[in-house]
Structures are given as structure tokens and as C-alpha cells.
Amino acid sequence: MPAYTFEALDAQGTTRRGILEADTAKAARGQLRSQALIPLQVRPVEAGAGGGVLRRGRRVFSDTQLAIWTRQLAGLVSSGLQLERALTALADEAPAEAERNLVATLRAEVNAGATFASALAHFPRDFSDIYIAVVSAGEQSGHLGMVLERLADELENRQALRAKLTGAALYPAIVTAVALAIVIFLVTYVVPQVANVFAGTKRALPLLTVAMLGLSAFVREWGWIVGVLLLGLGLVLRAMLKNEAFREQFDAAWLSLPVLGPLSRGYNSAQFGNTLAMLSAAGVPILRALQAAAETLNNRAMRADAMDALVLVREGAPLASALAQKKRFPGLLSMFARLGEQTGQLPVMLQRAANQLGNEVQRRAMQLATVLEPLLIVGMGLVVMLIVLAVLMPIIQLNQLVR
């Protein structure tokens, strides 16, 4: 049954908005009149065309909101509530109109006889192919509630890992930005003031002061050009990264960096293992699960390796040996995959490998942040000290002459 958004007036003249289901717009207006409401506007919520949700060109759910919504739906379905009633409850409790429209459309599609997975497929901005594949597997196996619980766990774990990595990088980034701002201010404003003070004296300035004055003059005259060049290089690099061949080479080079490379490899491997474990546990065929898990990899070089592993598995090779041939994936992943294939517990072992890789990434990120913080502070102190010395040395020299 189609869903309609409405705007109507009640007996007190208050405008009321909401969603209802009816066969036609005329029937929807009849329902409003039967509730003593005067319909002002009744519009269908179109799923296939994007309706009032996708037409705005942005997502309805953020990553955090999607994890919460999936957890709520999983709890309702696992408690024995029918999917249609669970969606009705979520639509009634939706905090935003866009979210209410989306859930109402899903409910209308399910009521019309569509599967939940096919209803989700109408909103690709909010529900990824992996999300839809997991839900479809849950529906086919008859364990939708359990599958939604696992899906919610995966979304929450991914959010937690991303938040910890962001938190570890946030403080060094703030310190670096503040340090650059202070140094630029000192070089472009304070140092020139010193030059003006000693411009009338005919004595030679200390070498450090001369060097600092030269740097100050360069920054004031050519700094904006350097900034424009850096911005231009950034835009050129961004455009070049849209080329898949160059992006793969760039990502492969990124993996070879001393510190950031292992972090990137561990993070991508953890995401790959989590997705593969979730899909295989939901009953998704291994080839389809491998392809979906490969598409979650941000690093194009590792994605290419995952697709090569997919080809090997399609030709009959075990998953563990296929992954072991791709050196960009940690050996821990192939080792746990081999144990899972030998014991018949592949999803469990893949999940353990992903958890260990995720924990290792968090540990390395925190160690890096712990080392960077004092180094940045010390480096900032040294730069400021040099600037201060460049300012004070002529003053000290002048005082000695006066005496």
C-alpha cells in the first residue's frame, strides 16, 4: 500500500504533518477528513524515484544514525515483532521528517509484497550493497533478527575504530595547526618590527637575525604564491587520483611508507575481515561475500589483491591460500582463514582475525599519537626559541655597546 505525506489543519487551526498509508491520494484525504482534519497537501512518498528523501541529493542516515536505527530494528524483530509493525514503530518515533518518510516508504514496500532487501535497494545512498546483501541473506535464512544484530555490531565496531583513529590524530593536528599559526605570525609581524627598530643603526646584525629577516621577507613577499602552488598541487593530485591506474599506484606507494603504511594496511584488513566474516556468517556465498568485502577497501591496491584472490577462489583455490599469495594482506588473516576452513568455523575465525587487526591498529595509532605529541611541542618550542633569540640578540648587542 502506498505511503503519503500530508499537511492538514485540525479543529484548533493547528497545522499537523505526518505519514499515512492509503490506496490512492483521494483515499488518504478521506482518512484525514474522517479524523476531523482538513487536508492541505497530500503527496506520495515515491521509493523508486527517490521521493522526498533522495531528491535532495543527500543521505538521510549518517553512519552513527544508521547503526542506531539498525540496532533498534534488530531489537524489535528479535523480540518477535513482525517486520511491518517494527517499521511502523520506527516511523512513528523518527526524529526527522526525512527519516520518517524513508521508513514509511520501506513499510509501504514491504506491505505491497516486496522483500525488505529490495525495499532497501531503493535507497542506495543510505544502504550499501553489503547492508542489502546481509539483510537479503537474513530473510532467506529466516533469521532476520539475528542477522540485523550482527549487522548492527559491525556498524558500531566500524564506527568505534574510526572514532579512535580520529581521536588519536586530532590532538597532533591541532598542535600542528596552532604552531604554524604562531610561527607565521611571529615571522611576518614581530620580526619585521625588529628590523625597523635597528634599521637606523649601522652595525651589522647577528647572523641568526639576518637569516630570520630574510625568511620573514620571503614569507611576506612570496608566501601567498607558495600557498597557491600548494593548493594547485593538491587539486592536481586530487584530479589524478580519480584515475584508477594512478590511484592504485599511489595507494601501493602509500602502503610502503614506514609508519602510515602499516596503519593503513591494518585498518583496511580489519574492515575486510569484518565484512567477510559478517557476510559468510549470514549465509552469503563466499564468492559474493569476497566481492562485497573487496569493495569496502579504500586502498585500491589492496582491493586489486582482493579481487585477484576472488579469481583464485573461483578457480577452486581455498580462501586461505588465495589470501596468502597476496602479500599486502597480513599473514594473520590467511592463518585464521586456514584454521576456519579446517575447523568449519570460517566466520568465527575471520572475526577473530579482524578483531586482532583492529586492536593492533588502535594500539599503533595511540603509540604514534603519544610519541608525536611531545615531539610537536618540543619542535614548536625550538622554533619559537630561535625567533626570540633572533629578536633579542641585537638588543643584547646594543646594550653592550651602550655600556
VEXKOLMI-806216 format. One line per 5 residues: their letters; for each residue x, y, z negated of C-alpha. Coordinates in steps of 0.5 Angstrom, whole numbers, plus 500, padded with zeros to 3 digits. Layout:
VEXKOLMI-806216
A = X:Y:Z | ...
***
This chain:
VEXKOLMI-806216
MPAYT = 500:500:500 | 503:507:502 | 505:512:497 | 503:519:497 | 506:525:493
FEALD = 500:530:491 | 500:537:488 | 493:539:485 | 489:543:480 | 486:541:474
AQGTT = 480:544:471 | 484:549:467 | 487:551:473 | 494:548:472 | 498:545:478
RRGIL = 499:538:477 | 504:534:481 | 505:526:482 | 505:520:486 | 499:515:487
EADTA = 498:509:492 | 492:509:497 | 491:506:504 | 490:513:507 | 491:520:505
KAARG = 484:521:505 | 483:516:500 | 489:519:496 | 485:525:496 | 478:521:494
QLRSQ = 482:519:488 | 484:526:486 | 477:528:486 | 475:522:482 | 480:525:477
ALIPL = 477:532:477 | 483:534:480 | 483:539:486 | 488:537:492 | 492:542:495
QVRPV = 497:538:498 | 498:530:500 | 504:528:503 | 506:521:505 | 513:518:502
EAGAG = 516:515:508 | 521:510:507 | 524:508:514 | 524:516:516 | 528:518:509
GGVLR = 521:521:507 | 522:527:502 | 528:523:499 | 533:522:505 | 531:528:509
RGRRV = 535:533:504 | 541:529:506 | 544:528:499 | 544:522:494 | 538:521:489
FSDTQ = 542:517:484 | 549:519:482 | 554:513:480 | 552:513:473 | 545:514:474
LAIWT = 545:508:479 | 548:504:473 | 543:506:468 | 537:505:473 | 539:498:475
RQLAG = 540:496:467 | 533:499:466 | 530:495:472 | 534:489:469 | 532:489:462
LVSSG = 524:490:465 | 525:484:470 | 529:479:465 | 523:480:460 | 518:477:464
LQLER = 515:483:467 | 513:483:475 | 517:487:479 | 512:491:482 | 510:493:474
ALTAL = 517:494:473 | 518:499:478 | 511:503:476 | 514:504:469 | 521:506:472
ADEAP = 517:511:477 | 513:514:471 | 519:515:467 | 523:518:472 | 526:525:470
AEAER = 526:528:477 | 521:528:483 | 526:525:488 | 528:519:484 | 520:518:482
NLVAT = 519:519:490 | 524:514:491 | 522:509:486 | 515:510:488 | 517:508:495
LRAEV = 520:502:493 | 514:500:489 | 510:501:495 | 514:497:500 | 514:491:495
NAGAT = 506:492:494 | 506:491:502 | 509:485:502 | 517:487:503 | 522:484:499
FASAL = 526:488:494 | 532:488:498 | 529:490:505 | 526:496:501 | 532:498:498
AHFPR = 535:498:505 | 531:504:507 | 536:508:502 | 543:507:504 | 545:513:501
DFSDI = 543:510:494 | 544:503:495 | 550:500:498 | 550:494:502 | 553:490:497
YIAVV = 548:492:492 | 543:490:497 | 546:483:498 | 546:482:491 | 539:483:490
SAGEQ = 537:479:496 | 541:473:493 | 538:474:487 | 531:474:490 | 532:468:494
SGHLG = 535:464:488 | 529:466:483 | 534:469:478 | 533:477:480 | 533:479:473
MVLER = 540:475:471 | 543:478:478 | 541:485:476 | 544:484:469 | 551:482:473
LADEL = 550:488:478 | 549:493:472 | 555:490:468 | 559:491:475 | 557:498:476
ENRQA = 558:500:469 | 565:497:469 | 567:500:475 | 565:507:472 | 569:506:466
LRAKL = 575:504:469 | 574:510:474 | 573:515:468 | 579:512:464 | 584:513:470
TGAAL = 581:520:471 | 582:522:464 | 589:520:464 | 590:524:470 | 586:530:467
YPAIV = 591:533:462 | 597:533:466 | 593:536:472 | 591:542:467 | 598:543:464
TAVAL = 601:543:471 | 596:548:474 | 597:552:468 | 604:552:468 | 604:554:475
AIVIF = 600:560:474 | 604:562:468 | 611:562:473 | 607:565:479 | 605:571:474
LVTYV = 612:572:471 | 616:571:477 | 611:576:481 | 610:581:476 | 614:581:470
VPQVA = 621:580:474 | 620:586:478 | 618:590:472 | 626:589:470 | 628:590:477
NVFAG = 625:597:477 | 628:599:470 | 635:597:472 | 634:600:479 | 638:607:477
TKRAL = 644:603:474 | 650:602:478 | 652:596:474 | 652:589:477 | 646:585:474
PLLTV = 648:578:472 | 647:572:477 | 641:569:474 | 637:576:474 | 640:577:481
AMLGL = 637:570:483 | 631:571:480 | 630:577:483 | 631:574:490 | 626:569:488
SAFVR = 621:574:486 | 622:578:492 | 621:571:497 | 614:570:493 | 611:576:494
EWGWI = 613:577:501 | 613:570:503 | 608:567:498 | 602:567:502 | 605:565:508
VGVLL = 607:558:504 | 600:558:502 | 597:558:508 | 602:553:511 | 601:548:506
LGLGL = 593:549:507 | 594:548:514 | 599:542:513 | 593:539:508 | 588:540:513
VLRAM = 592:537:519 | 593:531:514 | 586:530:513 | 584:530:520 | 590:525:522
LKNEA = 587:520:516 | 581:520:520 | 585:516:525 | 584:508:523 | 591:506:525
FREQF = 594:512:522 | 590:511:515 | 592:504:515 | 600:506:516 | 599:512:511
DAAWL = 596:507:505 | 601:502:507 | 606:507:505 | 602:509:499 | 603:502:496
SLPVL = 610:502:497 | 611:509:492 | 615:507:485 | 609:509:480 | 603:510:484
GPLSR = 603:504:489 | 602:499:483 | 597:503:480 | 593:503:487 | 594:496:488
GYNSA = 592:494:482 | 586:498:482 | 584:496:489 | 585:489:487 | 581:489:481
QFGNT = 575:492:485 | 576:487:490 | 576:481:485 | 570:484:481 | 566:485:487
LAMLS = 568:478:490 | 566:475:483 | 559:478:483 | 557:476:490 | 559:469:489
AAGVP = 556:468:482 | 550:471:485 | 550:465:491 | 552:469:497 | 556:465:502
ILRAL = 564:466:501 | 565:469:508 | 559:474:507 | 562:476:500 | 569:476:502
QAAAE = 567:481:508 | 563:485:503 | 568:485:498 | 573:488:503 | 569:494:505
TLNNR = 570:496:498 | 577:497:498 | 579:504:499 | 586:502:501 | 586:501:509
AMRAD = 592:497:509 | 589:492:503 | 582:492:507 | 586:489:513 | 589:484:509
AMDAL = 583:482:506 | 580:482:513 | 585:477:515 | 584:473:509 | 577:472:511
VLVRE = 579:470:518 | 583:464:515 | 578:462:510 | 573:462:516 | 578:457:520
GAPLA = 578:453:514 | 583:455:509 | 582:455:502 | 581:462:499 | 587:462:494
SALAQ = 592:460:500 | 589:466:504 | 590:471:499 | 597:468:497 | 599:470:504
KKRFP = 597:477:503 | 603:480:499 | 599:486:498 | 594:483:493 | 597:481:486
GLLSM = 599:474:485 | 595:473:479 | 589:474:484 | 591:468:488 | 593:464:482
FARLG = 586:465:479 | 582:463:485 | 586:457:486 | 584:455:479 | 577:457:480
EQTGQ = 577:452:486 | 580:447:483 | 575:447:477 | 569:449:481 | 568:456:477
LPVML = 571:461:482 | 566:466:480 | 569:466:473 | 576:465:474 | 575:471:479
QRAAN = 572:475:474 | 578:474:469 | 583:476:474 | 579:482:476 | 579:484:468
QLGNE = 586:483:467 | 588:487:473 | 583:493:471 | 586:492:464 | 593:493:467
VQRRA = 591:499:471 | 589:502:465 | 595:501:461 | 600:503:466 | 595:509:467
MQLAT = 596:511:460 | 603:510:459 | 604:514:465 | 600:520:462 | 604:519:455
VLEPL = 610:520:459 | 608:526:463 | 605:530:458 | 612:531:454 | 616:532:461
LIVGM = 611:537:464 | 611:541:457 | 619:541:457 | 619:543:464 | 615:549:463
GLVVM = 619:551:457 | 625:550:461 | 622:555:467 | 620:560:462 | 626:560:458
LIVLA = 630:561:465 | 625:567:467 | 626:570:460 | 634:569:460 | 634:573:467
VLMPI = 630:579:464 | 634:579:457 | 641:578:460 | 641:585:463 | 638:588:457
IQLNQ = 643:585:452 | 649:587:457 | 646:594:457 | 646:594:449 | 653:592:449
LVR = 655:598:454 | 652:603:449 | 656:600:443
***
